[in-house]
């Protein structure tokens, strides 16, 4: 189970959402599900990123459809599609139609689950599908199937979605809408009599014979599989807001986070995307590049500091009250990879007063790819937590050299946090495979590397753009204007 802030847990409890810290089967906000693994479908196939699949289950008339609509309305900038389990009812035979009032539509056998699974697999792999349309008057699947295209988010909605483990395994998030039985019955009577023109006696007879029994036998037992339980259903608007916030967070994370638990991508917001847009633009001036790069670096540094150990500390406030907080780790230093990494030093100094900062220079010489390393590190670095600074993680070769040097200096692998602005998947794989306990903190995952091993879409030569130079070819580890820049600051 992941770690959670006190505010997350208290907010969830206050609005009636069952938080992961409160139940053993609930949502892990760091990206995994307690008790079961996330789907292993590749995040990219033919350029298509795997969708985020949400399952919404609950009793009939519990408010599932309204919850789905509220989620869709708030995810207005994402492509969202709803697939209902009702579309996959088996068509009734002539004999079953004669005794339709004795047919149990709330039983698992009433659904063509294999067809549902087939459609979902195609959607998850970026293929459009034809979803059946079920006519509740004729109890047949009509020919005019609904065309559904691949989307960022797929919401599966139905009473028995959690009953079949194969369907559950498709989902990244499982929501159970928990509404009082009397409320569900009232809604069912109103819907079936007004919208479907049914006789109220038939509605009540069906409810007592099939609906109530099926809920107790098949639907309610699946509540235990839910990651989030929403009391009062669609009336719980605050709970919906929290769920949408989490979905947005997950959509901003790359699938690499599922593969490498040591990779952390900071939460994507429009502010962060706006800063990326500016610093990635080749037409951006040096002044603007520095300004927005510094803002983005500061966010990455703050996130990285959040992974450091802390201890509880009590202080007396000016009102004479006791405040129980935390005390930051003092055994800390920054190590910048010259020279791009030096752009991140000011943000680190602004966050950590008086922090020591060392240097590593990795220089590629000749065609054999041999890397020569110059370093100036704190003498007691083995006792410290190290924030390794380098804005771009590309092939991962330089990062491996830098981390290997730190390990030679007896720094604990788990005490190294590698901070960068953008990371190529190839570099993440290389570093994580070699050093699985090193934490990688970044703001965005790139598409990959081109034939010249440059990160794409990338942001160019970061050091040249930040320091305003056209090229950097010096083979010396020292700078002409200030020799001390390479020394320990």
N, C-alpha and C positions, 0 to 999 in steps of 0.2 A: 504494500500500500504506500502511496506517495505521501509527501508532507503537505500540510495545509495550514494556512494562516488562521488565527483565531477568528478574525472577522468573517472569513468564508464560512466556517462552521456555524457561527452564531447567526449570520444572515440566513443561511439555509434553514436552520432550525426555526427561526422566527417566522418564515413564510410557509413552513410546512413541507419544504423539500427535504427528502431523506438524503443527507450528505454522506459521502464516502466514509468520513471519519465516524459516522454514527451507525452505519450498517456494514456488514462484512461483504455484501455483494454489490456495493455501489460504485459510482463512477470515480475513477482515479484521474484527477485533473492534470496529471503529468503525461497522460497519453495511453495508459494501459488499463485493462479491466481486471479487477480483482476476481480471481477464481477461474478466469478463462482468458485465452490469448485473443488478441485482435486478429482479424482476417489477414492471411498471409499473401493475399493477392498483390501482385506487383503494383507499385504506385504509378508506374508509367508503362503503357503498352501502346506502341505506335504514336507516341506523343500525347496520349490521353492519360490524365491523372485520375487515379481511382477515386470514385465519389465517396462522400461521407454518408453512410447509410444509418438512418434513424428508424427504429421500430417503435410504433405507438400502439400499445395494446390496452385492453380493459373491457369491462362488460358492455353489452349492447346499451346504447343511449347514455354512455358515461361521459360523453363530450369529446371523444377522440378526434372527430372531424374538425371540431372547433379549435382544439389545441393545435392541430396540423395547420389550419388556416392562420392562426395567430403567429406560428413560427414562420410560415411563408411570408406573411406581411412584414415581419421584422427583418427577414433576410432578403430585402428587396434588391440588394445589389448582387445577389448570388442567383445562379440558375438552380431552381428547385422544382422537383416533380414529385407528385404523390401517386403511389401505387396502392390500391386498396385490395385487401384479401377477398372482399366480396366479388371482385371481378373474376375470381377463380373458382366460383361455385361450379360443381358438376351440373350439367343440364339434366333435368329429370326425364325418366323414361315415361312412356304412355301409361304404364301401370302405376308408377309413382305419382303421376299427375292426378290420377283418379282419387288417390288417397293423400293428396298434398297436405291436408291438415294433420296428418299423422307423420309427416316427414320432419326430421330434426335438423334444422338449418344451423344449429349451434354445436353440432358434433364435428370433431376433426375430420371424419370420413366424408363430410359434405364438400370438402375443398380439394381441388386438384393441386396439391402441393408440389408435385413434380414439375408441373407447368410453371408455377410461380418461381421455383428455383431456376428453371431454364431461362426465363425472362430476366431474372435478376443477374444471373451470370453474364448474359450478353450486355446488359446495361453497365455492369462493373468493368467490362472490357471495352467500353467505348462504342458499342453497337446499338443502333436503334432497334426497337422491338414493337410488335403489335400486341397490345394488352387486350384481352377479351372484354367484351361488354355484356353484362348479364342483365337480362330483362326479368324483373321480379313479377311481372304479370303473366308471362308465358313460362317462366322458369327455364329459359333456354339462353345459351350464349348466341348473341346476334352476330351477323356477319360483319357489320361495320365496327371492326376492332379499332381501338384508340392507338394512334401512333405516338410512341414515347421516345424522345431523343435522350442521349446521355446528358447528365447534368452534374453540377458540383455537389448537390445534395439530393439524395433519394429518401423520401419518407414513406415507409411501409406502414399501413394502418389496417388494423383488423382485430377481431376479438380473440383469435387463437394464434397470433403470430409467434408467441413464445412457447407454444406447445411442442413444436418440432425442432429438435436441436440443430438440424441442418439450416433452418431458416434463422434461428438465433445466431448462428455462427457468421452470418452475413453482416451482422449489425455492428456498427461502431458505438452506438448508443441505444439503450433500451429504456423506454419510458412506459410506465404503467399509470393510466388515468384512473384514479380511485375515487369513485363517487358513490354516495349513499344509495342503497337499494331502492328506497322509496322514491328518490329523485329520478333514478333510472326508469322505474316503472311509469311514473308520471309522464316523463318525456316520451316513452315508447307509446303510450296510449295516445298522446297528442299527435305524434308523428304518423302512426299507422292509421288513425281515424281521419285525420285532416288531409295528410299528404297522399296516403295510399287508398283512402276511401274504404277501409275495412270496418267491419262491425266490431264494436267494443267487446262483445261477448267472445268473439273469436280471438281477439287480441289477448284477453285475460286467460282464456283457456290455453292458448299456445304458451303464454308466459308461465303458467303454473305447471304445465306438462313438460315443457322442454327448456325454456330459457333459464328459469331459476335453477333447475337441476344441472344444466350444462355449465352454468356459471360456477356453481359449487364444485362440480366434478372436474372440469377441464380448464376454466379460465382463472379462477382465484388461485389454484395451486401454482400457476406460472408467475404469479406476482413476485415470487422469491428470486426470479431471474432478472428482475428489473434493476437497472443501474440508478434510476431516479423514479420515485413514486410521487405523483402530484395529487395531494388531497384536494377535493372540491373541483377537480378537473379544470375546465376553462375559466371558472370563476377565480382561479388562483393566478392572476395576471403577473404578480411579482415573480412567481416561480417560473413562468414562461420567459420572463426577461432574463433570469439567471441562466436558463437553459440556452437561450439564443446567444448570450454572451459567451458561454462555453463553446458552442458550435463555431462561432466566429474565431475563437482562439484556435480550435483544432483545424479549421480550414486554413489558418495562417501557418501551420506547421507542416514541414515536409515529411513524407513517409520515412525518410532516413531516421527520424526520431524513434520510429517503431523498431528499426533495425539496430540502431546504436543508442542504448540508454544513456550514454555519456554525452550525447549531443543535445544542446539546448538552443532552440530558436526563440528569440524574444517575441512577445505577442505582437502581431501585425496590426497596425492602426493606419488610418488615412494619413496621419502626420508622418509616420515612418515611411510609408510608401511615397509621400510627397518629397521627403528628404532624399530618398533613393532616386526619385525621378530627376531631381536637380543635380545631384553629384554624378549621376550616370550620363547626363547630357554632355556631349562633346563640346557644345557651345557655351557651357557655363564658365564664367570668369573665375580666375584664381581666387579672388576675394570671396565670391559666393560659395565656391567649392570648399574653402577652408571653413567658412561659417557653418554650413550645413553638415559638413563632415564632422566638425567638432560636436555638434548637437547629437549626431547619431552615435559617435564614439562614446559620449557621456552616458547614453542609455545602455550601451553594451557593457561599459565598465560597471555601472550601477547593478546591472543584472548579474554580472560575474561576482561582484562582492557579496551578493545574496547567497552564494554557494559556500561561503567561508563559515567555519564553525563559530559559534557564539556561546556565551554562558549567561544565565539569568543574573540580573542585577537590580537591586532596589535603590531608589533615590527618594529624597524628600523634596517635594515640589514647593514653590513659594507660598502656597496656601497651607503648608504644614502637613499635607497628605503624603501617603506613601504610594509611589508609582513603581510597579514591577515591570521592568523592561529587560533589555539585553545589553551586553557589553561586547563590542567588536573584538575580533582577533587582532592582537598587536604584532604577532610574528608573521609579518607580511612584507613582500617586496615585489617590485615590478621589474621585468626583464624585457627590453624592447629589442626586436630584431632590426638592426640598422639596414636601411634608414627609414623605411616606411613606418616601422613600429614606433619611431620617435614621435610621430604625429599623435600618438595616443597617450603620450606621457602627461601632457597638461591636464587632460581629463582625469587621469589617475591621481595626480597631485591635488586637484580640486576636491576629489572625494576622500582622499586619505592624507591628512595633514602630516607632513614630514616624512613621507614614505621614501625608502631607499629605492633607487632605480639603477639597475645594471644594464650592460649592453652585450649583445652578441652580433658579430658580423659573419655572415655566410657568403662566401665569394666563389662563384663558379669560374674555373680557370681551364682554358683549353677545350678540346673536343672530347676528352675522356670523362668529362662530368665530375671530376674530382672536386670536392668541396673543402675549401680551407676555412677554418674557423678562428676568429679572434674573439676574445671575451674579456670582460672586466666585471666580475660578479662580487656581491657581498661575501666576505669571508665566512660568515655564519649562515650561508644560504641553505645548508642542509637542515637547519632547524626551522626554516621558514616555509610558509605557503607562498607559492610563486604565481604571479599573474604574468603570463607570457603574452606579449603584445605584437601583433602583426595584422594589418588590416585585411589582407587577402590570403585565404587558404586555397591554393591552386592544386598542384600535383601532390603536395604534402611532403615533398623531399626536404625542403628547408625546415619545415616544422619538425620532421623526424630528426634532423641533425641537431636542431636546437634542444629538443626534448632529451635526446640521447646525451648531450653535454650536461644538461641539468642532472640527469640520473648518475652520470659519472661523478658529479659533485655531491652525490649522496642525497639529493632531494628525493623525497618520497613521491612515487608516481601519482598517488592519489592527492598529493598536495599541489599539483600543477593544474592551473586553469588557463586554457588557451583562449584568448579573446581576439575576435576578428569581426569585420563588418560583413564580408561575404565569404561563402564557402562553396567550393565545387564538390559535387558528390564523390569524385575520385579521390580528392584530398581527405575528405572525411573518412572514407573507407581505409585509406592507407594509415592515417594516424590512429584510428580506432582499433584497427587490427593489431597494430604494433604496440599501442599503449591504451588498452581498454579502460584503464582507471583514470586517464587524463580527461578532464571535463572540457568540452569544446562549446563555447558560447558565441553565437553569431546572430546577425539580424536578418539574413536572408540566405537561402540555398539557391545556387545558380543552376543553370541548365547543364553545364559541364565544361569541357575543354575543347578548343578547336585543334586543328592539325598542328598548330604551332605551340600547343600546350598553354594557350592563353585562356583565361576564364571568360566565358560568354554567358549572358550578355556583358557582364563585367563593368568596370568603370575606368579602364585604361591603366597606365602606370601611375599608381597611387602616389608614390613619393614625388615624382616629377610634377604632378598636378598640385599636390599639397604645398610643396616647397617652391613652386614656381620655376622649375628648371626644365630645360628641354631634354636633357639626357644625363645619365649618371653612369660614367664609365670608369670612375676612379678605382684603382686597384689597391689603394692604401686604406687602412681602417681608420685613418685620422682625417679630420677636416682642416683645411688650411686656415679658416678663420677662427677656429676655437678647438684646440686640442682636447680640452677638458670635456667636450661633448661626448667623447667616447669613454671617458672615465666614469667613475661611480658618482652620481649626483646626490 
